[in-house]
Amino acid sequence: MAEIIDATTYADLRGKLTVIDKIIPFDIKRIFYIYDVTADRGNHGHKRNISALVCIKGTCKVRVNDGKSMDVYDLDAPEKILVLQPGEYRTMFDFSPDAVLMVMASEHYDADDYFDELPI
């Protein structure tokens, strides 16, 4: 099931530094980011891929449906990382105008890994 991991953040007079190494529960094979969003994103799930989402700037929400339950997660701080498991359908929505959503994936892009229908 999807879970939020809290990354360690160090703050001082110079600013903040958030560390994400050693807490992502998979080897990262792909990283991309989404920004200047004008419509919902995602609307799919993965058969094998594990994803870790972090809104490194601004805010957004993620609706997750695993076929048994549906939850909404607020990504409203850059130290909150949402980990999504295979089989979980996700929709990212309600992006703030300045939002930058970074996604780390356990697999390289593979069109055959996607499913577009909600789990039953």
N, C-alpha and C positions, 0 to 999 in steps of 0.2 A: 504494500500500500504506500501511497505517496507520503513523504515525511519532510518536515522542515529541519534543516541542520543549521545551527547558529555558528557562523565563522568567528574566529577570534579577531578582534579589532584592537589595535593599539592607537592611542590618541595622545598627542602632546601639543605644545604651542604651534608646531609646524603644520599640524593637520592630522589626518587619520590614515591608517594603513590596515587593510583587512587581508588576512591570510587564508587561502583556500586549499593550499597543498596539504596532503595527508588526511583530509576529511572527506574528500569525494570518494564514494565507495566503489569506484571502478577506474580502470585505466582510460584516460581521455584520448579519443582518437579524432575528434572533430570539435571545433569551437566556431560558433557564429554569433552574431548579435543582430537584433531587430530594433529599428528606430524609425522615427517619423511615421508612426503607425496611424492609419486613417480608418481601419476596420479591424474586426476580430481576426486573430491569427490562430494557427494551429488547426483545430477542427479535424484532428486525426489522432491515431495512436500508433504504437510500434509493436511489432511481434517480438523483436529481440533487443532492441536498443534501450538502454537506461539513459535518462536525461537528467541533468542538473541545471536548474534555471535560477538566475540571480538578476534582479533589476538593479544594475549598477548605478543608474541615475533615474530619478523620478519614481513612479509607482505603476503597478498594474495588478490585475487579478488573474488567477488561473483556476478554471473550473475543471475538476478531475472526476471522471466517471470510470469505475472499474467493473461495471455490470452489476454490482451489488449495492453500491452506495455512491453518492455524489457529494463532493466537498468543494468549497471555494477557499482558495488561499490568497491572502493579501501579500504581495511582494512589495513592501513599503520601506525597506531598509536594505542597504547593500551587504549587510552581514547575514541576511536570511537567504538560505539556499534551499530551493524546493527540488527534491529528488523524486523523479517519476519512474516507475517500473514498467517493464513490458506489459502490454495488455491494458494500460490505462489511457483512456481517451482524454485528450486535453484541448481546452480552448482558452487562449489568452485574450483578455479583453479589458476595457476600462483603463487604457493607457493614458497617463498624464502626457501633456504635450512634449515634455522634455525626457520622456522615458527612453532608456536604453536597456533592453533585456538581453543578457548574454546567456547562451545555451552551450553546455558542454555535453558531449555525447560519447557513449561507450563504443559506438560503431561509426564507420565511415558511411556517407550517404549511400543508400540502397533503396531504390523505389519499391522493391518487393517487400521491404520491411514495414511499409505503411499499411494501415487500414483506416478507411474513411467512414465507417458506420459505427455508431455507438454500440458498446458491448451489450449483449442481452443477458 
